[in-house]
Amino acid sequence: MLIIGDIAGQYKTLMALLEQCPNEEPISLGDMIDRGPDSKKVLDFFMKNGRAILGNHEAMMLDAIATGRYGAWQDWIGNGGGATMRSLGIEKMPLTEDHDLLLDPYCEWIDKLPLFIREPGLIITHAPIP
């Protein structure tokens, strides 16, 4: 098991790391998206490989898209969400029905991510559990 945190859209770096540990199951600690240029590729990878838990950047994305609230968009875009939108091929706002079709599979997958993974003797989480 290879536990990786804060990939932040850095797909090439993720692939280079996985080359160093080829037989390990990758587990993302969340924050797979934002800031880096390839958030879509990172999401595509984890949707098919390994496991992932919800990070605050994925939560911000869901909040912005699901609620459409201006403050939620400001929070997400201010924390690198613009890079994620660009990697998904979305250059302009507001979102259209075409954008919804593109985003739906990602939002559905992210919405189902657990807050933690329990392994024997280990709890893997993005943030402390109170």
NORNORUR-V865306 format. One line per field, one symbol per residue. psi: psi as a letter, one per 30 degrees, with the letter a starting at -180 (. if undefined). A space follows every 50 residues. Layout:
BEGIN
psi->???
END
This chain:
BEGIN
psi->kjkklhehgieeeeeeefefifgkkkjkglhfllelfheeeeeeefffka lllklfeeeeeeeeeefgkeeeeeeeefggfeeeeefggjflllkleeee eefeeeeeeeffklflkkljgkkklelkj.
END
